[in-house]
Amino acid sequence: MAFCGNCGAQINDGAKFCPVCGTVQGAQAAPGQQQQQSAPAQPAGPRTDEEKYRYLAALSYLNIIFMILGLLVGNASNYLRHHANQCVCLIIWNICCGLVCIIPFIGWLVGIVGLIAGFVIMIICIVKALKREYYEIPIFGKIRIIPEV
């Protein structure tokens, strides 16, 4: 068996065209379309939860609707549950910082610094989710509000 030089699909020996992309194969191929004899570059294996849900996990930090959607779509995914839990912890942090802002002067300073820290942590969490990593927020990230499956 040979592989298409254009898309990497498996083709029969002696086939003139790739059944997937239609590229000319074999001796009739143009100089830029050489037949590839090695295995395709991307193995076709099952996708992991991290690959399937990484964008939804990252979006969950931006809006609570995405977090709820992620829990509904990938309910059995520990990856989504982990990031949803971290998102809930960040929401609680931001609410607490907002409440501290009610106190004049010192509360304003502490609250604003806390909200800025929460924003920075949110950006870090989004990047970690896109990198398919399980990241726990410092100090209160170990709290499990949404249990894992």
C-alpha positions as a printed NumPy array, in Angstrom:
array([[  0.   ,   0.   ,   0.   ],
       [  1.112,   3.516,  -0.771],
       [  0.127,   6.887,   0.569],
       [ -0.933,  10.04 ,  -1.243],
       [  1.768,  12.687,  -1.312],
       [ -0.828,  15.439,  -1.026],
       [ -3.228,  14.375,   1.727],
       [ -1.552,  11.262,   3.189],
       [ -4.521,   8.984,   2.479],
       [ -3.837,   5.311,   1.876],
       [ -4.162,   4.349,  -1.797],
       [ -3.902,   1.079,  -3.699],
       [ -0.696,   0.27 ,  -5.56 ],
       [ -0.962,   1.356,  -9.171],
       [ -3.8  ,   3.809,  -8.553],
       [ -3.684,   6.815, -10.865],
       [ -5.621,   9.165,  -8.59 ],
       [ -6.039,   9.558,  -4.847],
       [ -9.592,   8.525,  -3.883],
       [ -9.734,  11.248,  -1.211],
       [ -8.27 ,  14.385,  -2.785],
       [ -8.009,  13.401,  -6.468],
       [ -4.285,  14.129,  -6.809],
       [ -2.564,  12.38 ,  -9.721],
       [ -0.377,   9.527,  -8.43 ],
       [  2.5  ,   7.413,  -9.692],
       [  4.48 ,   8.059, -12.875],
       [  1.874,  10.494, -14.193],
       [  2.247,  12.813, -11.23 ],
       [  3.679,  16.255, -11.766],
       [  7.146,  16.923, -10.317],
       [  5.644,  18.641,  -7.263],
       [  3.248,  15.76 ,  -6.627],
       [  5.531,  12.84 ,  -5.866],
       [  4.028,   9.66 ,  -4.454],
       [  4.828,   9.245,  -0.799],
       [  5.846,   5.77 ,   0.339],
       [  5.977,   6.423,   4.071],
       [  3.149,   6.54 ,   6.58 ],
       [  0.965,   9.657,   6.762],
       [  2.15 ,  12.455,   9.02 ],
       [ -0.973,  12.543,  11.184],
       [ -2.106,   9.261,  12.7  ],
       [ -5.84 ,   8.784,  12.707],
       [ -6.393,   7.84 ,  16.332],
       [ -9.135,   8.658,  18.793],
       [ -9.151,  12.232,  20.035],
       [ -8.748,  12.853,  23.742],
       [-11.003,  15.025,  25.869],
       [ -8.302,  17.664,  25.962],
       [ -8.244,  17.875,  22.169],
       [-12.019,  17.826,  21.786],
       [-12.898,  20.357,  24.44 ],
       [ -9.931,  22.703,  24.744],
       [-11.665,  25.637,  23.039],
       [-14.809,  25.191,  25.092],
       [-12.696,  25.004,  28.253],
       [-10.951,  28.249,  27.309],
       [-14.247,  29.96 ,  26.488],
       [-15.703,  28.927,  29.828],
       [-13.422,  31.454,  31.529],
       [-14.884,  34.289,  29.472],
       [-18.575,  33.757,  30.11 ],
       [-20.631,  31.657,  32.502],
       [-22.885,  30.622,  29.604],
       [-19.952,  28.863,  27.931],
       [-19.134,  27.158,  31.22 ],
       [-22.689,  25.836,  31.541],
       [-22.68 ,  24.821,  27.873],
       [-19.414,  22.97 ,  28.416],
       [-20.861,  21.09 ,  31.355],
       [-23.907,  20.136,  29.308],
       [-21.947,  19.078,  26.224],
       [-19.054,  17.304,  27.888],
       [-20.622,  16.221,  31.151],
       [-18.432,  13.13 ,  31.44 ],
       [-15.233,  15.014,  30.616],
       [-12.99 ,  15.531,  33.627],
       [-11.054,  18.078,  31.593],
       [-14.098,  20.326,  31.142],
       [-15.215,  19.768,  34.718],
       [-11.78 ,  20.792,  35.986],
       [-11.783,  24.033,  34.014],
       [-15.407,  24.753,  34.925],
       [-14.46 ,  24.332,  38.576],
       [-11.573,  26.757,  38.183],
       [-13.957,  29.17 ,  36.474],
       [-16.379,  28.999,  39.407],
       [-13.491,  29.691,  41.788],
       [-12.574,  32.756,  39.731],
       [-16.181,  33.958,  39.754],
       [-16.284,  33.653,  43.543],
       [-12.958,  35.523,  43.761],
       [-14.282,  38.349,  41.589],
       [-17.494,  38.613,  43.622],
       [-15.471,  38.839,  46.841],
       [-13.231,  41.517,  45.342],
       [-16.296,  43.427,  44.209],
       [-17.752,  43.279,  47.705],
       [-14.49 ,  44.533,  49.19 ],
       [-14.722,  47.529,  46.847],
       [-17.726,  48.729,  48.87 ],
       [-15.372,  49.723,  51.693],
       [-14.063,  53.247,  51.018],
       [-10.406,  53.916,  50.222],
       [ -8.618,  50.764,  51.456],
       [-11.367,  48.537,  50.088],
       [-11.158,  50.243,  46.727],
       [ -7.433,  49.63 ,  46.54 ],
       [ -7.615,  46.018,  47.71 ],
       [-10.63 ,  45.284,  45.526],
       [ -9.104,  46.726,  42.377],
       [ -5.813,  44.898,  42.939],
       [ -7.789,  41.695,  43.515],
       [ -9.814,  42.188,  40.338],
       [ -6.66 ,  42.817,  38.32 ],
       [ -5.1  ,  39.677,  39.791],
       [ -8.264,  37.759,  38.9  ],
       [ -8.058,  39.025,  35.326],
       [ -4.41 ,  37.964,  35.029],
       [ -5.219,  34.529,  36.444],
       [ -8.105,  34.233,  33.98 ],
       [ -5.733,  34.901,  31.061],
       [ -3.301,  32.303,  32.418],
       [ -6.14 ,  29.784,  32.738],
       [ -7.26 ,  30.416,  29.16 ],
       [ -3.735,  29.843,  27.865],
       [ -3.366,  26.671,  29.937],
       [ -6.722,  25.375,  28.676],
       [ -5.662,  25.974,  25.078],
       [ -2.421,  24.105,  25.781],
       [ -4.528,  21.176,  27.086],
       [ -3.118,  21.475,  30.6  ],
       [ -4.808,  20.991,  33.941],
       [ -3.99 ,  24.183,  35.837],
       [ -5.055,  24.913,  39.386],
       [ -5.473,  28.479,  40.499],
       [ -3.093,  29.295,  43.358],
       [ -4.473,  29.198,  46.914],
       [ -8.127,  28.331,  46.255],
       [ -7.883,  26.218,  43.086],
       [ -7.945,  22.973,  45.055],
       [-11.514,  23.637,  46.181],
       [-13.842,  21.252,  44.338],
       [-17.21 ,  22.874,  43.741],
       [-17.878,  20.804,  40.621],
       [-16.79 ,  17.225,  41.368],
       [-14.901,  15.213,  38.794],
       [-16.412,  12.044,  37.371]])
